[in-house]
Amino acid sequence: MNPRLAKFLSYYKPYRGLFLIDLACAFVVSAITLILPLCARYITQNLLDGSTPDALSQIYAVGALMVGLVIAHSLCNWFVDYRGHMMGALMESDMRLELFAHYQKLSFRFYDEQKTGQLMSRITHDLLSLSEFYHHGPEDLAIALFTLIGVLAISFTINAQLTLIVFLFIVVMTIYGLYFNKKMNRAIARSYGRIADINAQVEDTLSGIRVVQSFGNEAMEQGKFAHENSRFIDSRRDDYLSSAYFSGGMTAFMQLITIAVIVFGGVSILNANLDLPNLLTYLLYVGILIDPIQRLVNFARLYQEGLTGFNRFMDILEIAPDIEDAPDAIDLTGVQGRITFRDVSFRYRDGAEEVLKHIDLDIAVGEYVALVGTSGVGKTTLCSLIPRFYEVSEGAILLDGTDIRDVRLASLRRQIGVVQQDVYLFAGTVAENIRYGRPDANLKQVIDAARQANADDFIRALPQGYDTDIGQRGVKLSGGQKQRLSIARVFLKDPPIIIFDEATSALDNESELAVQESLEQLTNNRTTLVIAHRLSTVRNAQRIVVLGDDGIVEQGAHDALIAQGGIYARLYQMQLRI
């Protein structure tokens, strides 16, 4: 079996009982639809000629039977519409949860090359149509085929020649439908891609709305959005045009079938090959034929939309995470914090230029090491290799003598606290953002962490204190306040290793002093790596490592490097003159 087909069918497994009941109800609906014209035929053919003594009572009895069948039909339809739709929604939910979990397994390398809006479209819009397809697809196909075969079989017993004419129409309809169905598929695939482009444009503009408004570039952004919106409309135009040909042609064929039955049925009556009750019954079945044809049309539409959405879903799901736990990965215990780089090289993708070349570095337990160098030499990249946000291309990184590739990712990252230059705070309260460092922490532990980060005073001054909502990305706080909350998160996590991408350069003097005091407390008795942009902030580092294009070019204490008169001394003197 095709792997994607097997994967598609696997989502029915948790709901197979409900699915079987749904199909059973669909068959009951189809069977009742076929039986009702036979009841009408029984009355018109057997009870209206006046030869049956209890004709009136039999008419009432058949009428009562038909009412009972309609009630059963309605109950089954209710089950299919409600419970069947819920089954589809639950399956869609399962897929969305699986895709979201997969997103979180993918490394920074994946996200470096993706647009957030595109990824959001995969998990929202692409899966919406799958809910309908999972429910209506099998149900519409089952009812349509069962009803279609039933109608043709019963009609054949009434008049074989007339049924052959109808069958020829259905063959031509099928060929016509398949042609335009293929065109719809191509159009739907294009529209899915272009709605994802719209999402990406909206996400990009709204995320940078402050920049947009500060430069007065609303019109430019409106133009970019209008362009993407226009491309989407063009793709929908192709879809709707093919759909119009498809549905319009199907309707025309059904009308032609009705005309053919009336004309050739009338000829059969004149030739005494058919009587009027059977012609009326035949016309009822032609009327019924519209429903399975419409269901097949609906199935074709759902199939194309569902197939497109499922393929886009699988395109992401089949991307294997490039950083995974080894089969025999271990959990770390009693971590001291010694970090060793052994001949480490790194490139972002195969064939690309190396960002880091043959790095050998040994950081002792509790040592405070600063990484400096010009922009683009790989300072942030080197630190990102320690928690395995990226995987080394060559060499190895050891933590307390253990290769980090032999350690479970979750266990490794629990030992490392990262204070990033671009602070990210989540929408929610102050307490919720600090507690992100340890979700099971109580309020007292949250407050203690805030105090250690010199954040308690400003938090208590907020309107609701620790329960104050800080807005999307913490927009209601200043830069220094956001930075201290991010430090409080790491205090709460309490890891033995700290990585700090210095962000004080963008702060005012007062905020910088408060953040610097917080950092000094945070780095106490912890192995610390600081990515230094302002060299004056790392004069007290136990060791300063200078990175260049060819790896580590200098290392030592501040005074020793100044006396050496090399790259670090030149960078330091340059910053003093600025």
N, C-alpha and C positions, 0 to 999 in steps of 0.2 A: 504494500500500500504506500502511496505517496506520503512522505513525512508530513507535509503540510495538511493533507487531507486527514491523516491520523490525528494531528494536533487539533484540527477544526472539530472533529467528532468527539475528542476527549472532553470538551466542555459540556457535553450532554450528560456525561457520566454521573455527576452528583445529583442530577435531576431526572434520571431515566424513568423513575416511577411516574412522575408528573408528566413527562414527555409521552409515555405510553398511554396514559389516561387522556391526554390532549389529543393524540392521534385517534384513539377509540371514539372520542366525542366527534372528531372530524368525520370519521367513517359513518357514525350514526346520522350526522347532519346530511351527508351525501346520500345515504340510503333512504332517509325520509323524503328527501327531495325527489328521488326516483319513484317512490311509492305513491306520492300524492296524485300524479297524473293517472296512475293506474286505477286509483279510487274513482277519479272523475270519469275515466273510461268505463268502469263497471256500471256507474249510474247511467251514463248516456247510452250505453250499448245494451244493457240488460234490464233496466228498470223503467225506462221512459216509453217503451212501446206498448204499455197497457196490458201485457200478457201475464204479468206477475201479480198474484192476488195480494200479497202483503208488500207491495212496492213502496208505499209510503213509509212503513216502519223500517224497511231496509235502507231507504234513503236517509232516514234519521240516524240509523245505526252506523252507516258509512260516514255520515257527517260527524257523528260523535267520535268515530275512530280517527277521522282526519283532524279534529280538534285536539285529540290526545297526542297525535303525531306532531302537531304544531307546537304543543306545550313541550314535548320532549326535545323537539328541534330547537326551541328557544332556550331551554335549560342548557343543552349542549353548547349552543352558540355562546351563552353567557360564560360558561366555563372556559371555552376556547379564548374568548375575548379578554377575560380577566386573568385567570390563572395562567393561560398561555403567554399573555403579554408579560406577566410577572416573571415567568420562567426566563423569557428572553432578557428582561432587565437584570435578573440575577446573574445570568451568564455573562452579560456585558460587564457587570460589576466585577465578576471574577477576573475577567481579562484585564480590566483597568487596574485592578490591584496587582496583578502579575506584572503588567508593564511598568507600573510605578516602582515596584520592588526591583525590577531589572534596571531601571534608570539609575537607581541608587548604587548598583553594583559596578556601573561603568566608570572608568577612571577619568581624570582630568584630560587625558589625551583625547577622549571621545568628545567631551564638552568644548574643547578648544576649537573644534571644527563644526559645531552645531549651533543653530539658532534656537533660542528658547521657545519662540513662538511656533516654530515648526514642530518641536517636541510636544508642545501643549496640544497642537492640532491632532497629533497621533493618538493622544490619550483621551481626547474629547470627541471632536467631530468624526474622526475615522471610525470610532467604535459605536457611534450612535446608530448607524444603519445596520450594524451587526445584530443589535437587539431585535429589530424587526425581522431580519433574515433568519435568525436562529428560531424564532417562533413561527413566523408566517411561511417561511420557506418550505419545510416539510409538510406543514398543514395544508398550504395552498396546493402543493404538488400532489399530495395524497387525495384531497377532495376533488381536484381537477381531473386527475387520471381515473379515479374510481367513478366519478360522475360521467365523464366523457365516454368511458368504456361501457358503462351502464346504459347511457342514452343511445349509443350506437347499437348495442346488443338488442335492447328493447325495440328500437326503431326498425332494426333489421327484421324482427318477427312481424312487425306491422306491414312493412313494405320494403322489400330488399332493394328494388331498383332505385327508389327514392333515397334510401340510405347510402347507396353507392355514390349518388350525385353529391350528397352532403359530405361524404368521406373525401371525394376529390377536392371539394372546396377547402376542407381542413388541411389537406396535404399542401395545397398552394399557399394557404394562410401560414403554415409552418415555415415554408421556405422564405416567404416574405418577412415573417417575424424574425427569423434567425439573422437575416441580412441586416435589418435595422437594429436588432439587438446588439450586434457586433459594433455598429457605429456608436450606439449609446454607451457601450463599455469604454471605448476610447475617450469619449467626451467626459464621462464621469471621472475617469482616472485623471484627466487634465484638471477638472474642477476641484478635485481633492487636493492636488498639488498647489493649486492657486489659492484656495482658502487657507492653506497652511502658510503661504507667502503673506496673505493679509494678516494672519495672526502674528507672524514674525514682525511685520511692519508696525502693528499696533503696540506690541510688547516693547519694541525698540524705542518708539516715540514716547510712550507713556513712562517708561523707565527713566528717560532723559528729559522729562517735561520741563524741569527747572533750567536745563541748558537751552532747550528750545525757546522758552519764553525769555530767558536772559539775553539771547541773541536776536530776539524778535523774528525767529524763523518759522512761525506758525504756518505761513503760506507755503513755504518750501516743503514742510512736512505734509501739509494738506495735498500738495501736488504729488508727492511720493505715494501717499495713500490712495489718491485718485487713480494713479497709474496701476497699482496692484488691483484696485477694485474693478477697473475697466477690464483688465486681463481676466479676472474671475467672471465678469459678465459675459465676455466673449466665449469662455468655455461653457458657461451655462446656456448660452444661445445655441451652441452646437448640440448640447444635450437635449434642450427643449425641441429643437428642430427635428432631431432623430426620433424623439419621443412622440412628437405630433404625427409624423409619418407612420410611426408604429401603431399608436392607438387609433388614429384616424383610419388607417388601412384595415385594422381588425374590425372596427365598427362597420365599415363598408362591406367587408366580407360577410359579417353576420346578417346585415340587411339583405345582401344578395342571396344568402342561404334561405332566408325567410321567403323572399320572392320566388326562388326556385321551388320551394316546397309548395307554395300556394299554386303556382302555375302547373307544375308537374303532378301535384296532388289532384288538382281539378281535372286534368287530363285522365288520371287514373280512375277518378270517380265516373267520368263519362265512359271509360272503357270497362267499367264494372270490375276494376282491379282493387278498388278501395271504396269503403263506405264513409259517410260523413262523420260518424263518431270516431273512427280511426284517424281521419284527417285532423279533427279537432285535437285528439290525443297527440298526434304527431306534431302539430303546431305548439302544443304545450311543451313537448320535449325539445323542440327547437328553441323555445323561450328559455328552457332550462340550460340549453347548450351555451347560452351567453355567459352564464356564471362560471363554468369551468374555463372557458376561453379567457375571461377577464382575470380569473385566478392565475392562469398560465402567464398572461401578460404581466400581472403583478409579480409573479414569481421571477420572471425574466428581469424585471427592473430591480427587485430586491437582490437577486443573484448577482447582478453586475455591481450594484452599490456595495453589497456585502463582500463580494470577492475582492473589489478594489480596497475596501477598508481593511479586510483581513490580511491581504498581501502587504499593505503598508505597516500593519501591526507586526507581522512576522518579520518584515525587513529589519525592524529594530530588535525584536526578540532574538533573532538569529545572530546578532552581533555579540560574539563571545566577549565577556569582560577580559581585558588584557592583564588584569591583576586579580588573581584568585588565590585562595588558600591552597597550599600543597596538600595532597591526600593525607600526609602524616604530620601536618602542621601542629605545633604545640602552643599551649597557653603560657605566657610569661608570668613568673611569680618572683617576688623579692627583687625587683629591678633596682639596680644601683644607678645606672645612667651613663656607663662608658660607651662612647660611640666611636667606631673605627671605620674609616673609608679605606678600602684596599683597591688601589688601581681602578678607581671608578671613572667610567666614561658614560656620557649620555647624549643621545640625539632624540628629537621629538618623533621622528618617524624614520623607517628604513630608507637609506639612501640620502638622508638629509645631513647637513653639516653638524659636527659634534658641538654641543653647547658646553659640555664639560669634558676635559681631556685628562685622563690618568691622574685622578685626584687621590693622594695618599694623605690621610689626616687622622690623628688619634686624639680624641677629646676625653680627658679624664673625668672621673666621677665628680660632680659638683663644680666643674670648671666653667668659667664665664668666658666664652669665645665670641669675638665680633668678626663678622665677615664684611669686608669692604672691597671697593673696586668700582670702576666706571660702569655706567649702565650697559646692560646686555652681556656681562661676563658670566652670568649664571648663578648669582648669589641666592636668589629666591628658588631657582631650580634645584640647587644643591640641597637646600633645606626641605624642599618638597619631596625629595627622594627618601628622607628618613621615615616619614609615616607611610611611604609607598603610595603617594598620590600619583607618582610616576614610577615606572620600573627602570632600574639601571640597565643600560645597554651592554656594559661590560663591567667586570669586577664585582665587588660585593660590599655591602654595608653590614657591620656587625653591631649588635647591641649586647653588651656584657659578654662578648665572645660568641654569640649566636647569630647566624645569618638571618636577617629579618625576613627573608623569603621562606624560612622554615617556621615562621611564627604566624598564628592566626591574625588576620588583619584587625579584627575587633580588639584582640588582646594587645597588639602592638600599639594601636591608636589610643587605647586607654592610658598608655604610659606617657603620652606626649600631649602637651598643651600648646596650641598655636594662637598667638595674638597677631592678627593680620593687619597690614597697613590699611586696607580697605575694610573697615569694620562692617560686618553685616549683622543687623539686629532684625528679629522677626516681628511681624505685627502681633501685638499683645501687650501684656503688662511688663513692668520692670522686673517683678519677681519671676515671671515666666521666662524672661530672657536670661536672667542669671541662672535660674534652675536648669537651663539647657546644658549647663556643665555637669549636672548630676540630677537627672529627672526625679529621683526618689528623695531628694533632700527636703528637709522640713524648713519652715520659715526662719527659725533661729539660725540654721546653717547658712541660709541665703543671706541673712543680715550680717552674719560674721564675715562672710566672703566680701560683701559690699564694704564693710569697715576696713578690711585689709586692703581693699583697692581704693581707699579714700573716696568712696562713692556714697556712703551712708548719709552724710549731711545734705548733699544736694537732692538725694532721693526723698528724704523726709520733707524737704521743702516743696516737692511737687504736689499738685492738688490732691491726689489720692495716695501719696506716698508710694509704697511698693506695689500698690494696685493701680497705678496710673498707666493708662494706655499710651504707648509711645509712638503709635502710628507706623505706617509702612516704612521699613528700613530705619526706624527710629528718628523720623524727620522732626519730631517735637523736641529733640535734645540737641545740645551743641556738640561739636566735634570732640571736645575733651570729655564731656559726659558720656558719649557713646564709647569712647575708648576705655574709660574706666569701667563701664559695664562689661565690656569684652574681657577686661582683666579680671573682674570679679567672677566671671564664668570660669576662667582658668583656675582661680583660687579655689572655687568650689570643687572643681574636678580634681585638684591636688595631685598633678602628675610629677614624676621625678625628672622629666625632661621638658624644657621650655624652648620654644622657637618664637622669636619676636621679630617681626618685620616692622622696623621702627616707623612710627607714624607721627612722632612729635613735631616734625618739621612743618606740618600744616596747622599747628595749634598756636594760640597766643601764649605769651610767657607764663601767665598764671596757670593755664590749663596744662602747659608743658611741664611745669614744676610739679603739679599734682600727679600727672601721669608718671613722671620720672620717679617720684617717691613710691608710687604703687609698684612700679617695676622693680625697684630695689628690694622691696619686700618679697615680691614674687620670685625673684631669682635667688633668694637666700637659700643655700643648701640644695640647690637644684642644678643639674647640668643645663647650661643656658647657651643658646646660639642667638646672636642678635645680628640682623642684617642692618648695617649702619649706612645711612645716607648722609647724616650730619656727623662728621667725625668727632666733633667736640663732645658728643654724647657718650662716646665709648672710650674715653681716655682712661677710665678706671678698669677696663676689661683686663682680665688676667693675660689674655693673648689676643692679638689682632691678626687675622689671616687675610692677606691681600690676594685677591683673585685677578688674574689677567686672562688674555685670550688663550694662553697655553697652560692654564691651570693655576696652581698656587705659585706666586712669584716671590712673596715675602711673608714672614710671620714672626711675631714677637710682641713684647710689651710696647706701649706707646713711646716711651722715652727712647728705648733702644731703636725703634724704627725711625724716629725723628733723627737720631744721631747717625743712622745709616745713610740718610740722605737719598733714599730711593723713591719708588713710586708713591708709597704712603706719605712720605715727607712732602713731596710735591703736591699731592692732593690736599693735604692738610693746610699747607701754606696758601694754596689757591682758595680754599674756603675761607680762610682768615681774611683774605683781601676782599671777599665779596660783601 
